[in-house]
Amino acid sequence: MMPEDLALSPFGDGSVSDVVAGLQIVLQPVVEVATGAVLAVEALARFAHEPAKPVADVIAEAHAAGLGYTVEAACLRAALERRSGLPDGIRLTVNLSPNALGHPAITGVLDDDLDGVIVEVTEHIASDAAALRGQLAQLRLRGAGIAVDDVGTGYAGLLRLASMRPDYVKIDATVVAGVRYSAAQSAVLDALVTFSHRMGAAVIGEGVETLEDLVALAEFDVDYGQGWMVGRPTAQFEPIRRLVVATCLQTRSHLLQRRAATSGSASYTHEMHAVTSAFSTATGLVEIQTAANRAATEIGIDVIGVSLLGEDGILREIVTNVGTVDVAEYAIADYPATLTALETGNTVEAHLNDAGVDPAEKLWLEQHGHASLLMIPLLAGDQPVGVLELAHRTHRRWTTQDIAHGRGLATHLSHALVRITG
């Protein structure tokens, strides 16, 4: 910054008092794309000085004046003060530059208990990458989640990103906005989602400006969305509009329908083709058991179960990849979600942490130690013959690839069961 530029900045006199006095924190929601439920609100700083400038410019000017960490600390302190006013279960995300994490001005503000706080590290390259990893590890020990912001706008590199092991990867708005109409953006988003999920990180898509953008995130297996269509920054937390929630739920329902096309990376590996072939050629339950074991390993699923539907409306498990077969009998009339899957031919999911989960399915999940369940009907023509169940002991929002794999397994398994059971 040239001296004349600094003179026009709010820090021309070397003081932050006027700027900090005009500091306001606004909150913008981040929602789960599958349900519209709020994961967190991002605390965004606003400065009241004139002339108005983007926050990033104000922070940059503060650093140029040697006051950057003082201003970042003031923003962080004001942001953390908003924690107590949030509804239970909603997290608060705060932004920091990588080099700020070890500065005394910042460490003096960060609480010992950071449970429910997500620290977003901006994309600026840290001067000491090893020190940054250690600082992030300390934040995790205090309960914080870690997010890397603005991914897709020239971050130092995917290997560097992977070394940070973030809990969340925030895809920049330049990749998300209008992604349906850009082959280049689609390719970048697909690659970043696949990469992030393989690291074990959830993905947040920024810049959701239209309902089409929100739908596209679901089709690309993005976990969370943020943007003006989801919710604008406001002084106080506000519930998500019903239109947004309805769009999330309707899109998810469509993706679970048996005739719905899948997007993103829902492709079959050579190993999955071998598994489906093993189901197709199975001549007995032992071979189906072997194929189920292999499928669980390939897809990364904790439990795969196969149940047959009797003429008496009872489901009886005949194959599982873990332990012994469940000998209990389940009347489908007592399990509305399962009954819906069998009557419609559509895939149905149940999650312990979803507010709208069917009570009977929730009880079953609790009894069996599962957090997430995907039920794919086994059909002979249009007639239900059983259910393929994929279960996970920890929460897993089933991806389009999971759904595609499950449907492929169910199709081949159905044919084998009809042949074996006559």
PEMOTA-V498746 format. One record per backbone hydrogen bond with DSSP energy under -0.5 kcal/mol. NH is the residue of the N-H (numbers start at 0). CO is the residue of the C=O. E is the energy in kcal/mol with one decimal. If there is no record, write none. Layout:
<<NH,CO,E> <NH,CO,E>>
This chain:
<<4,1,-0.6> <5,1,-2.1> <6,2,-1.9> <7,3,-0.9> <7,4,-0.6> <8,4,-0.6> <8,5,-1.0> <11,8,-1.6> <13,10,-1.9> <19,15,-3.0> <20,16,-2.1> <21,17,-1.1> <21,18,-0.7> <22,19,-1.6> <23,45,-2.7> <25,23,-0.5> <25,43,-2.7> <26,233,-3.2> <27,41,-1.8> <29,39,-2.8> <30,224,-2.3> <31,36,-3.2> <32,222,-2.5> <34,31,-0.6> <35,31,-3.2> <38,29,-2.8> <39,29,-1.4> <40,90,-2.3> <41,27,-3.4> <42,40,-0.5> <42,92,-2.8> <43,25,-3.1> <43,41,-0.7> <45,23,-2.4> <47,21,-0.7> <57,53,-1.9> <58,54,-2.7> <59,55,-2.3> <60,56,-2.6> <61,57,-2.3> <62,58,-2.3> <63,59,-2.2> <64,60,-1.6> <65,62,-1.5> <66,61,-3.4> <67,61,-0.7> <70,66,-2.1> <71,67,-2.8> <72,68,-2.3> <73,69,-1.8> <74,70,-2.4> <75,71,-2.7> <76,72,-2.7> <77,73,-2.2> <78,74,-2.3> <79,75,-2.7> <80,76,-1.4> <81,78,-1.8> <82,79,-1.5> <84,81,-0.9> <85,82,-1.7> <89,86,-1.7> <90,38,-2.3> <90,88,-0.5> <91,115,-2.5> <92,40,-2.5> <93,117,-2.5> <95,119,-2.6> <99,96,-1.6> <100,96,-0.6> <100,97,-1.1> <102,99,-1.7> <105,102,-1.3> <106,102,-2.6> <107,103,-1.8> <108,105,-1.7> <109,105,-1.9> <113,111,-0.8> <113,141,-3.2> <115,142,-0.7> <116,113,-2.2> <117,91,-2.9> <118,116,-0.5> <118,144,-2.9> <119,93,-3.7> <119,117,-0.7> <120,118,-0.6> <120,146,-2.9> <121,95,-1.9> <121,119,-0.6> <131,127,-2.1> <132,128,-2.1> <133,129,-1.8> <134,130,-2.3> <135,131,-2.5> <136,132,-2.0> <137,133,-1.8> <138,134,-1.9> <139,135,-2.1> <140,136,-1.9> <141,137,-1.0> <142,139,-2.1> <143,138,-2.3> <144,116,-2.6> <146,118,-2.6> <147,167,-1.9> <148,120,-2.4> <148,146,-0.5> <150,169,-2.5> <152,149,-1.2> <160,156,-2.3> <161,157,-2.9> <162,158,-1.9> <163,159,-0.8> <163,160,-1.0> <164,160,-0.6> <164,161,-1.1> <166,145,-2.2> <167,145,-2.0> <168,201,-2.6> <169,147,-2.8> <169,167,-0.5> <170,168,-0.7> <170,203,-2.9> <171,150,-2.8> <174,171,-1.7> <175,171,-1.4> <176,172,-2.5> <178,175,-2.1> <180,177,-1.7> <181,178,-1.4> <185,181,-2.4> <186,182,-2.2> <187,183,-2.2> <188,184,-3.0> <189,185,-2.6> <190,186,-2.1> <191,187,-2.6> <192,188,-2.6> <193,189,-2.2> <194,190,-2.5> <195,191,-2.6> <196,192,-2.6> <197,193,-2.0> <198,194,-1.3> <199,195,-0.6> <199,196,-0.9> <200,195,-2.6> <201,166,-2.6> <203,168,-2.8> <204,223,-3.0> <205,170,-2.4> <205,203,-0.6> <207,225,-2.2> <208,206,-1.2> <213,209,-1.6> <214,210,-2.5> <215,211,-2.5> <216,212,-2.0> <217,213,-1.4> <218,214,-1.9> <219,215,-1.6> <220,217,-1.4> <221,216,-2.7> <222,202,-0.6> <223,202,-2.5> <224,30,-2.5> <225,204,-2.3> <228,207,-2.5> <229,207,-0.7> <230,226,-2.8> <233,26,-2.2> <243,240,-0.5> <244,240,-1.9> <245,241,-2.9> <246,242,-2.1> <247,243,-2.2> <248,244,-2.5> <249,245,-2.7> <250,246,-2.3> <251,247,-2.2> <252,248,-2.3> <253,249,-2.2> <254,250,-2.2> <255,251,-1.3> <256,252,-0.6> <256,253,-1.1> <259,256,-1.4> <265,262,-0.8> <266,264,-2.5> <272,268,-1.9> <273,269,-1.7> <274,270,-1.9> <275,271,-2.6> <276,272,-2.1> <277,273,-1.9> <278,274,-2.1> <279,275,-2.3> <280,276,-2.0> <281,277,-0.6> <281,278,-0.8> <287,283,-1.6> <288,284,-2.7> <289,285,-2.2> <290,286,-2.3> <291,287,-2.5> <292,288,-2.2> <293,289,-1.9> <294,290,-2.5> <295,291,-2.4> <296,292,-1.6> <297,293,-2.4> <298,294,-2.7> <299,295,-1.6> <300,295,-2.0> <301,390,-0.6> <302,390,-2.3> <304,388,-2.4> <305,318,-2.6> <306,386,-2.5> <307,315,-2.6> <308,384,-2.5> <309,307,-0.6> <309,313,-2.8> <312,309,-2.1> <314,329,-3.2> <315,307,-2.3> <316,325,-0.6> <316,327,-0.5> <317,305,-3.2> <318,305,-1.5> <320,303,-1.6> <326,324,-0.5> <329,314,-2.0> <330,328,-0.5> <331,312,-2.3> <331,329,-0.5> <333,330,-2.1> <334,331,-1.5> <338,334,-2.6> <339,335,-2.4> <340,336,-1.9> <341,337,-2.2> <342,338,-2.5> <343,339,-2.4> <344,340,-2.0> <346,255,-2.2> <347,374,-2.2> <349,372,-2.4> <351,370,-2.5> <353,350,-1.5> <356,353,-1.6> <361,357,-2.6> <362,358,-2.4> <363,359,-2.0> <364,360,-2.5> <365,361,-2.5> <366,362,-2.5> <367,363,-1.7> <368,364,-0.7> <368,365,-0.7> <369,364,-2.5> <370,391,-2.9> <371,391,-1.9> <372,349,-2.6> <373,389,-2.9> <374,347,-3.4> <375,373,-0.6> <375,387,-2.9> <376,374,-0.5> <377,385,-3.0> <378,376,-0.6> <379,382,-3.2> <380,378,-0.7> <381,379,-0.6> <382,379,-1.8> <384,377,-3.4> <385,377,-1.2> <386,306,-2.3> <387,375,-3.1> <388,304,-2.9> <388,386,-0.6> <389,373,-2.7> <390,302,-2.7> <390,388,-0.5> <391,371,-2.4> <397,395,-0.9> <402,398,-2.5> <403,399,-2.5> <404,400,-2.8> <405,401,-2.8> <406,402,-2.5> <407,403,-2.3> <408,404,-2.6> <409,405,-2.6> <410,406,-2.4> <411,407,-1.8> <412,408,-2.6> <413,409,-2.5> <414,410,-1.4> <415,411,-1.8> <416,412,-2.7> <417,413,-2.3> <418,414,-1.9> <419,415,-2.8> <420,416,-3.0> <421,417,-1.0>>
